[in-house]
């Protein structure tokens, strides 16, 4: 996407501004044409940065999709996690990678708590009462809702309750960094974080992420090297209305070069009210609609459900026929990129990449979501029909045992095939060509 100015364009700004000044001096011309878009295009033409803004509802998979593109676990991607955090990811040389964190103010934390309480039907803390006793009581109520719903991912109400719990914990753990009315900014050195990996891990933790207003990553990746900046925005269905409005403002910002609209109808078979409003807003705006990519994430859900697949195709045919669209599985693409260089000695990442997520009290290993999805991909997705791969899934083995055995038999070529099936490489190519 980078632009190199030809010698005859070196004074482009001066030439264009001269023309615009002449234009403005003619009352018949100035009344017919708004020059704002011309000035914005000029700035983009001579600027080395191109902002690619990701927008969508919570749980659409925006953060995991960005992680998959960069092949690094930077952003928090737990389903249902809801904050108003903006993330900017820019280029840095390998020895200059860093993170800058901006925290919410206490007032903004209270606004988010109030929004969650309203949605969940819980009593709001009175006045400015953010004492530990009050917060712990509210956290217990949120945890009770999660238990009643059968788990934090079992329903929308459970997801909202868990998000409230994370917000409270984040405030309690970071109270010293949160100002009553201002957004405090910290470098990773100020937080005693030694490198990008440690800083990203800190920012990714659910409680910390919940109280961050903005995260600025500077990391080394070819996609960013020519001036691209990836921007992850708050969900369009954010509990605090002002956060959702910030996303709409960023979409329409003249500095935004492209918009990636991430949709979750591959898992639901329908567009949500907020997604429909976003699409209508985009398609009604001449300045936005020509620079939009539509991504139907979690496309793997349709591999196992023919009815869901048909409903998605109907949506695409009716509303997106002329659009730039891509179908992805960010989960398979991201973790595929992480395990491609692993070996049997580490059980293909179980002892490294997945080490923390498989720990369980009593010594029994918990199956990470990717492992379950990988085994499912091998056994019943239909994606390997006609391929050289014939992995067998044994009912008498655990998913983890199947995973290790299958990769021991088929290795890296199967991983590469799965990454291709995930659609991430095709999406990356589409963005790069744009």
C-alpha positions in Angstrom: 0.0 0.0 0.0 2.9 2.4 0.3 3.1 5.2 -2.2 6.4 6.5 -3.6 6.0 10.0 -5.2 7.3 10.4 -8.7 9.7 13.4 -9.2 6.9 15.4 -10.9 4.8 14.9 -7.8 7.2 16.1 -5.2 5.4 19.4 -4.9 2.0 17.7 -5.0 0.6 19.5 -1.9 1.6 22.9 -3.2 0.1 22.3 -6.6 -3.2 20.9 -5.2 -3.6 23.6 -2.6 -3.0 26.3 -5.3 -5.8 24.8 -7.4 -8.1 24.6 -4.3 -7.5 28.2 -3.5 -8.4 29.2 -7.0 -11.5 27.0 -6.8 -12.6 28.7 -3.6 -12.2 32.1 -5.1 -14.8 31.3 -7.7 -18.3 31.5 -6.0 -20.0 29.3 -8.7 -17.4 26.5 -8.2 -17.0 26.7 -4.4 -20.8 26.3 -3.9 -20.9 23.1 -6.0 -18.0 21.1 -4.6 -16.9 20.3 -1.0 -13.1 20.2 -1.1 -12.8 18.3 2.1 -12.5 14.9 0.4 -9.9 16.3 -2.0 -7.8 17.5 0.9 -8.2 14.2 2.7 -7.1 12.3 -0.5 -4.1 14.6 -0.8 -3.0 13.9 2.8 -3.3 10.1 2.1 -1.4 10.4 -1.1 1.7 12.1 0.5 1.4 10.4 3.9 3.3 7.1 4.5 0.5 5.7 6.8 -2.6 3.9 5.8 -5.1 3.1 8.6 -7.0 -0.2 8.2 -9.9 0.0 10.6 -11.5 -3.2 11.8 -15.2 -2.9 12.9 -17.9 -5.3 14.0 -19.9 -6.6 16.9 -18.4 -8.2 20.0 -17.7 -11.9 19.5 -17.3 -11.5 15.7 -13.7 -12.3 16.0 -12.0 -9.0 15.1 -9.1 -9.4 17.5 -8.4 -13.1 16.6 -8.5 -12.1 12.9 -5.9 -9.4 13.5 -3.8 -11.9 15.5 -4.1 -14.3 12.6 -3.0 -11.7 10.0 0.1 -10.8 12.1 0.7 -14.4 13.2 1.2 -13.1 16.8 -1.0 -13.1 19.8 -1.3 -9.4 20.5 -5.0 -8.7 21.1 -7.3 -10.1 23.7 -9.8 -12.3 21.9 -12.0 -14.1 24.5 -15.6 -14.4 23.3 -18.0 -11.9 24.9 -15.2 -9.8 26.4 -16.5 -6.2 26.1 -14.5 -3.0 26.5 -14.2 0.3 24.7 -10.6 -0.3 24.0 -9.0 1.0 20.7 -5.9 -0.7 19.5 -3.4 0.7 17.0 -0.7 -1.6 15.6 2.2 0.1 13.7 5.5 -1.0 12.4 8.7 -1.1 14.4 12.2 -2.6 13.8 12.7 -5.9 15.7 14.8 -4.2 18.4 12.3 -1.3 18.8 9.1 -3.2 19.5 7.1 -1.7 22.3 3.6 -1.0 23.7 2.0 2.1 25.1 -1.1 1.7 27.3 -3.7 4.3 28.0 -6.0 3.5 31.0 -9.7 4.5 31.4 -10.5 7.1 33.9 -12.4 6.3 37.1 -15.4 8.1 35.6 -15.3 6.0 32.5 -15.1 2.8 34.5 -18.2 3.9 36.4 -20.0 4.6 33.1 -19.2 1.1 31.9 -20.2 -0.5 35.2 -23.5 1.4 35.1 -24.2 0.2 31.5 -23.5 -3.4 32.4 -25.7 -3.2 35.6 -28.6 -1.7 33.5 -28.3 -4.6 31.0 -28.1 -7.2 33.7 -30.8 -5.7 36.0 -28.4 -5.2 38.9 -28.5 -2.3 41.3 -26.1 0.5 40.5 -23.4 1.5 43.0 -24.7 4.6 44.7 -22.9 7.9 43.9 -19.2 7.5 43.5 -19.1 4.4 45.7 -16.3 2.3 44.4 -15.2 0.9 47.7 -13.9 -2.7 47.9 -17.0 -4.0 49.7 -19.3 -2.6 47.1 -17.2 -3.8 44.2 -16.9 -7.3 45.7 -20.6 -7.5 46.2 -21.3 -6.5 42.6 -18.7 -9.0 41.3 -20.3 -11.8 43.3 -23.6 -10.9 41.7 -22.0 -11.1 38.2 -20.4 -14.4 39.0 -23.7 -15.8 40.2 -25.3 -14.8 36.9 -22.5 -16.7 35.0 -23.2 -19.8 37.2 -27.0 -19.5 36.6 -26.5 -19.4 32.9 -24.2 -22.5 32.9 -20.9 -20.8 32.0 -19.6 -17.5 30.7 -20.0 -18.4 27.0 -23.5 -20.1 27.3 -25.6 -17.0 26.7 -25.4 -13.3 26.0 -26.4 -12.5 29.6 -23.5 -14.7 30.8 -21.0 -12.9 28.5 -22.2 -9.5 29.8 -21.9 -10.6 33.4 -18.4 -12.0 32.9 -17.4 -8.7 31.2 -18.7 -6.8 34.3 -16.6 -9.2 36.5 -13.5 -8.5 34.4 -14.1 -4.7 34.5 -14.4 -4.8 38.4 -11.3 -7.0 38.7 -9.4 -4.7 36.3 -10.3 -1.6 38.3 -9.3 -3.3 41.6 -5.9 -4.5 40.2 -5.0 -1.3 38.4 -6.6 1.3 40.8 -3.2 3.0 41.3 -2.9 3.6 37.5 -6.5 5.0 37.1 -7.0 8.7 37.6 -10.5 10.1 38.6 -11.0 12.0 35.4 -8.0 11.7 33.1 -6.7 8.9 30.9 -3.2 8.1 32.2 -0.6 6.9 29.7 2.1 4.3 30.5 5.1 3.0 28.6 5.9 -0.7 29.0 9.1 0.4 30.9 7.0 2.3 33.4 5.0 -0.9 34.0 8.2 -2.9 34.4 7.5 -5.0 31.3 10.7 -6.0 29.5 9.6 -6.6 25.9 6.6 -6.7 23.5 5.7 -10.2 24.5 5.4 -9.4 28.2 3.6 -6.1 27.5 1.1 -7.8 25.1 0.5 -10.5 27.7 -0.2 -7.9 30.3 -2.6 -6.0 28.0 -4.3 -9.3 26.9 -5.3 -10.4 30.4 -9.0 -10.0 30.6 -9.0 -7.8 33.7 -6.3 -5.5 32.4 -7.8 -5.2 29.0 -11.1 -4.3 30.5 -9.8 -1.0 31.9 -7.6 0.1 28.9 -8.9 2.9 26.8 -6.2 2.6 24.1 -3.4 0.2 23.3 -0.6 1.2 20.9 1.5 -1.7 19.6 4.7 -1.2 17.6 5.8 -4.5 16.2 7.7 -6.0 13.3 5.7 -7.5 10.5 5.8 -7.2 6.7 2.1 -6.1 6.5 3.0 -3.0 8.6 6.4 -2.2 7.1 5.1 0.0 4.2 3.1 2.3 6.5 0.0 0.3 7.2 -1.5 0.8 10.6 -4.1 -1.7 11.9 -6.8 -0.3 14.1 -9.1 -2.4 16.2 -12.2 -0.5 17.4 -14.8 -1.0 20.2 -17.7 -3.2 19.3 -20.6 -1.6 17.5 -22.8 -3.1 20.2 -20.7 -1.7 23.0 -22.5 -1.4 26.3 -21.5 2.2 26.5 -23.0 4.1 23.6 -20.1 6.5 23.3 -17.7 3.6 22.6 -19.8 2.4 19.7 -20.0 6.0 18.4 -16.2 6.2 18.4 -16.2 3.3 16.1 -18.5 5.0 13.6 -16.4 8.2 13.9 -13.3 6.2 13.1 -14.9 4.5 10.1 -15.8 7.9 8.6 -12.5 9.5 9.5 -10.7 10.9 6.4 -7.5 9.3 7.7 -9.1 5.8 7.4 -7.8 4.2 4.2 -9.8 1.0 4.4 -12.5 -0.5 6.6 -12.7 -4.2 7.5 -16.2 -5.1 8.5 -16.1 -8.4 10.4 -19.5 -10.1 10.6 -20.6 -13.1 12.6 -23.5 -14.4 10.6 -21.5 -17.5 9.6 -22.3 -18.7 13.2 -25.9 -17.3 13.4 -27.2 -17.4 9.9 -28.5 -13.9 10.2 -27.3 -10.3 10.6 -27.8 -8.7 14.0 -29.6 -5.4 14.4 -26.3 -3.6 15.0 -24.6 -5.3 12.0 -27.5 -4.3 9.7 -27.3 -0.7 10.9 -23.5 -0.7 10.3 -23.9 -2.1 6.8 -26.6 0.4 5.9 -24.5 3.2 7.2 -21.5 2.1 5.1 -23.5 1.4 1.9 -25.3 4.8 2.1 -22.0 6.7 2.4 -20.2 7.3 -0.9 -17.0 8.2 0.9 -16.9 4.9 2.9 -18.5 2.1 0.8 -15.8 1.9 -1.9 -13.0 1.2 0.7 -14.7 -1.6 2.6 -13.8 -5.3 3.0 -16.5 -7.6 4.4 -15.2 -10.6 6.3 -17.5 -13.5 7.3 -15.5 -15.0 10.1 -15.9 -18.4 11.7 -16.7 -19.8 8.3 -15.8 -23.3 9.7 -19.2 -23.3 11.5 -20.8 -23.7 8.0 -18.7 -26.7 7.2 -20.7 -28.8 9.7 -24.2 -27.3 9.1 -25.7 -27.3 5.6 -28.6 -25.2 6.7 -26.4 -22.5 8.2 -24.3 -22.6 5.0 -27.3 -22.0 2.9 -28.5 -19.1 5.0 -25.1 -17.4 4.8 -25.1 -17.8 1.0 -28.5 -16.3 0.8 -27.4 -13.3 2.9 -24.3 -12.8 0.7 -26.3 -13.1 -2.5 -29.0 -10.6 -1.4 -26.7 -8.0 0.2 -23.1 -8.4 -0.7 -23.0 -9.5 -4.4 -20.8 -6.6 -5.6 -18.7 -6.3 -2.4 -15.2 -7.3 -1.6 -15.8 -10.2 0.7 -13.8 -12.9 2.3 -14.6 -16.0 4.4 -12.2 -16.8 7.2 -11.7 -19.0 10.2 -9.4 -16.8 12.3 -9.1 -19.5 15.0 -7.7 -22.1 12.6 -5.6 -19.6 10.8 -4.0 -18.1 13.9 -3.2 -21.3 15.7 -2.1 -23.0 12.5 0.5 -20.2 12.2 1.6 -20.9 15.8 2.0 -24.7 15.5 3.5 -24.9 12.0 7.1 -25.0 13.5 6.3 -27.1 16.5 7.5 -30.8 16.9 6.5 -34.0 18.5 8.9 -33.2 21.4 6.6 -30.5 22.6 3.5 -32.4 21.6 3.0 -29.9 18.8 2.7 -27.0 21.1 0.7 -28.6 23.9 3.7 -28.2 26.2 4.5 -24.6 25.0 1.8 -22.7 23.2 -1.1 -24.3 25.0 0.7 -25.1 28.3 -1.4 -22.7 30.5 -4.7 -23.4 28.9 -4.6 -27.1 29.4 -3.8 -27.1 33.1 -6.5 -28.3 35.3 -6.8 -29.2 39.0 -6.4 -32.9 39.7 -3.8 -33.4 37.0 -6.3 -33.9 34.2 -5.6 -31.9 31.0 -8.4 -29.6 29.6 -8.8 -29.6 25.9 -8.1 -26.2 24.3 -10.7 -25.0 21.8 -8.3 -25.1 18.9 -7.5 -28.8 19.5 -11.2 -29.7 19.5 -11.7 -27.7 16.3 -8.6 -29.3 14.7 -9.8 -32.8 15.4 -13.3 -31.8 14.1 -11.7 -30.4 10.9 -9.9 -33.7 10.3 -12.9 -35.9 10.9 -16.0 -34.2 9.6 -15.4 -30.9 7.9 -15.3 -32.4 4.4 -12.4 -30.1 3.6 -9.9 -32.9 3.2 -11.9 -34.8 0.6 -9.8 -34.9 -2.6 -6.7 -33.9 -0.7 -3.6 -36.2 -0.1 -4.5 -36.3 3.6 -6.4 -39.2 5.2 -6.1 -38.6 9.0 -8.1 -41.0 11.1 -9.8 -39.9 14.3 -10.2 -42.6 16.9 -13.2 -42.6 19.3 -11.3 -44.3 22.0 -8.6 -41.6 22.1 -9.0 -38.2 23.7 -9.0 -35.1 21.4 -5.5 -34.3 22.7 -4.2 -37.9 21.8 -5.9 -37.7 18.4 -4.2 -34.3 17.8 -0.7 -35.5 18.6 -1.1 -38.7 16.7 -2.5 -37.0 13.6 0.2 -34.4 13.4 2.9 -37.1 14.1 1.5 -38.9 11.0 0.9 -36.0 8.6 3.0 -33.1 10.0 3.5 -29.7 8.6 1.9 -30.2 5.2 -1.5 -30.8 6.9 -1.1 -27.7 9.0 -0.3 -25.6 5.8 -3.4 -27.1 4.1 -5.5 -26.1 7.1 -4.1 -22.6 7.1 -5.0 -22.2 3.4 -8.5 -23.5 4.2 -8.8 -20.9 6.9 -8.9 -18.1 4.3 -6.4 -16.0 6.2 -3.8 -16.0 3.5 -6.4 -15.0 0.8 -7.6 -12.2 3.0 -4.1 -11.0 3.7 -3.4 -11.0 -0.1 -6.6 -9.0 -0.7 -5.6 -6.3 1.8 -2.0 -6.1 0.5 -3.2 -5.7 -3.1 -5.6 -2.9 -2.1 
